[in-house]
Every structure is written in C-alpha cells, then in structure tokens.
C-alpha cells in the first residue's frame, strides 16, 4: 500500500501520476489522476498506470529533451539559430558540467519512468483482476523499466537500482553489471515469456510492446555489452519469428502511412496534442524552423553525416530535408537568420537542413509534429545486429545475407547503386556493417551509443571536444548528490 506523503528522494518526483488513458490506447485520451489515496483499487487502475508508464516515454526530457544523444554524436549539430541555446551548445562541444539543468532533467525523468514502471510491477499484484491481463501489464512495465535502465547505465554508468514500490531510503549507486544482471536482462526475459507476438495483437493494441520488441531490445543490450553469442541468438529469434519484414520503400518507413508497418518492432504512438494528451515533442524539436515553421530546428544533420553516403543512396533524401524541397505543398526556405555554413574545397556551402525522419506529412501547424511516432526498434536494426554478431562469431557468409538485405531494400531495385557487400574479411566487413548502421539508422538515438560500444568515441568525437576518461559518461547531477548527503558519488573528472 502506498503511504501518503512519501517522496522518492532519488528523483525528487511527485508521487501522483497523470495518466493519458485511451479506449484503444491511441485515440483521444481523456485525462485522469491516480494518487496515493486511491491506488491501487481496480483493474482499470492497473490499465491506467500501465498507460502512465508509456506516457513517460513521451515526456520532453525522456530522450534528453532535445535529441541530446544525437547532438553528442557526429550525425547531428545543435542547429536552430546561431548563438541560440548555449545550454544545448554545451552538449555539442562537451563543455557541460554536473550542475547543468538539462542533465538533471534527463536523469530525473528517467527515474520517473522507473518509478511508474515499478508501480505496475509491484503495485498491481493484489488487485482482483484477470491474471493474464495483470501479467501482461507487468511484462509491459518490465520492458519499459529495462529500456529506461539501459539508457541510464549507458549515459550515467552506475546508478541507484530501485526494485521496490517506495524506496525507504536514498539508494547508493549500483554497478552497471549488477543493473544488467538484476534488472535489465531479467525484465526482458520475463517480457519475452509473457508478451504476445505482433501477430497476436489487435489493432487497438498497436503501440504496446510485444515479444519481438523484448527480444530485439535484448539483442541490443547484448550487442552493447559485446556478448555476440547472445546478440546473435536474440536477433535471429526475431528474424526467424516471421513477424517482420522490410518495407519495400525506405522513404515510407517514417511516414504517417508507414506507421506500425511490417518492419516496425516498437514505435511510440503519439497524437498531435500536448504531452498530457498523448503528444510527443521529439519531432517538433527537430522540425523545420523558419519557413515553413514546423518546429525549433534543433538536431540538424551534420555535414560529416551527409558526406558519408555512397553516391545516389536514396536514404539521404529520405533522411534529410534540404532547402528548396517541396513538402506538404510548401517550399522549404528554412531560417533566414542562420549563417550555419561550412567550407568545402574552398567554397562556402550552405548546410541548413533538417531531420526528415521526424517530418509529419500534411503538417499545417507546429502542433502537428507532436504526432510523430518515434521508431524505437526496427527490423533493419535487428538485421544489422545479426550481421555484426555473426561476423564477430566467424560466420561472415551469413552475416552478408542480412547486411545485403538492408542494402537491397535501400536501393529499391536500382542495381546500379549500392551493390552487395562481398568481403568476408572480418575487419573490412565489420567496418561495412558499422557504416551501414550509420546511414540506415541515423537520428534514431543509436549512433552515440554505437560509438561508445565500439570504443571509438575519442577517435570520432575528439575533434568535437570529447575528453577521454571523462565524457564517456555524463555527470551525476550535482543536485542529486547534494540531496543524498554524499551517498551518491560523482563520475570521474566531473569535480566542482
């Protein structure tokens, strides 16, 4: 039972939960509030708090507010107007410190998601309701907790491990290894056992996690840990499930028409409304700024990323909005106040451009971009994870099959471009797979973490300001350390 007026000290989060509940999970949610005085009580409460756990993933700060991981990679720049938002500029140049407000907000929101997931996992056990439904809600919340902790350990390293409904005290930092072994992996294994396959979902359940999503995330977890045997195991389990396939047209994947398509393993359903009504500002943050005015223009594609494409790769135009394009009947003129340019062969080249993967076709107002469904797990990613693991496991022939499936879809039947990769040399094939990940999965919150697991952060990000021995992790927010009375310790080289 939740005790009145107890606070979560680690995250300084409010005890109440504002829930967006929908009759079919996706349409026009009325709002309700469950507090410590009324919860738990009924199966409907269990449904509401499960939806609340999903809704935290739409929170502005769940992905860092702005696409922080993207801006800290070589794929995106701060963007927007010159000189605007120096707080965000600090992430592009790796000049942030432990008192940076964005870091505090990211950390607290991630722990708010853990809190909401824990309310489902530990708080609905005694409700009188159908056992199968209860178990599914717990499995969904376990996936969300695993996904959230996976972000926490990659961004902050050792963090408090919360495995109770209400912590009785401020928890010290647990090791990354313990969090993987006691939360992330067990949560995903439980989800795999309980959740339905994609084919077992009804239309009204689209947007909820499935067995395939849990397997795909577990493959990603093992890939990040360098466990290629288990990466191969779970990536191939998704592939062999026959639940997914690549959409024939790459440009459809991120469109409104392509929502919940054949290659979508988990995407976060959103509405063109405010956060409390089911909206997600991730797309709005990166939308075209200026003319037309669809967003704030942050997280713009970098020139380095644009130049990494092979000639005539259709994924470039499908991923990047360039000035002069016509979308939704409007010419993209961009932000005339910007002077964001780069020098190429002695000439000044305008590189103002935007992330097309968050573009919502038919947009007529800024709010329309709140309806962008963020693609979190895609089949193409699973194919490339399988290819990488198979290559590392000395099976390059099969690795090439999955790598070339991604390239074949990208070229769209044009045999003159993107020929199949044929090398079986381990190092060369590894580089080819890493490059394919960059062009296929750009702006999907993966590049920064790929560089981390590949031990290439210093090599690639050093010229941008990255400092080895420090910036592999973000600092623990100083406010959290202060509130803990010294129980929480700071990451290396982030002293005051």
Number of C-alpha atoms within 10 A of each C-alpha: 12 16 10 10 10 13 16 19 17 23 21 15 15 13 20 13 21 18 25 26 25 18 10 13 19 20 15 16 17 13 14 12 15 17 15 15 13 11 19 22 14 15 15 13 18 25 18 22 29 27 24 25 26 24 26 27 21 23 22 20 23 24 20 20 18 23 26 24 23 27 28 26 26 22 23 27 23 29 27 27 18 12 10 12 13 11 13 24 18 17 24 26 18 20 15 20 19 21 16 17 15 20 25 20 18 22 26 20 25 24 27 25 25 25 25 26 31 25 26 29 24 15 22 25 16 12 17 11 14 9 11 10 13 21 19 19 25 28 28 31 29 26 31 28 26 27 22 22 24 22 17 21 19 17 22 19 21 23 23 19 19 19 14 13 18 20 15 11 11 17 16 17 16 15 15 20 14 12 24 19 12 13 20 24 20 17 24 27 17 18 29 21 12 18 24 16 15 22 11 12 15 9 12 13 14 19 21 21 26 27 25 27 28 32 24 27 26 27 28 23 21 21 23 18 14 15 15 20 16 18 29 24 17 23 27 20 17 23 18 10 12 9 17 20 15 19 18 16 16 20 18 15 22 24 18 16 10 16 21 20 19 17 21 25 31 25 21 22 24 25 22 21 17 14 18 19 20 29 26 30 29 26 31 26 24 28 30 32 25 19 15 20 19 24 25 20 25 28 28 27 29 20 20 11 15 17 10 13 17 13 10 12 16 18 19 21 14 17 24 20 24 20 18 12 12 12 15 12 11 13 13 22 19 23 20 11 10 15 12 14 13 14 10 10 7 7 9 10 13 16 18 25 26 28 23 25 25 27 27 24 17 12 19 15 12 20 19 22 30 25 25 28 27 22 20 16 21 23 25 25 22 27 24 25 29 32 29 29 27 23 24 20 14 13 15 21 14 13 25 23 16 22 24 21 15 21 19 18 17 22 20 15 11 11 10 8 17 19 12 15 14 12 14 16 11 16 11 11 22 20 12 16 21 18 14 19 21 19 20 20 18 22 26 19 18 18 22 21 20 18 18 18 14 12 12 13 21 18 11 13 21 15 11 15 16 22 16 13 11 14 23 20 18 22 26 25 25 22 15 23 16 12 15 17 10 11 14 22 19 21 20 14 12 17 10 8
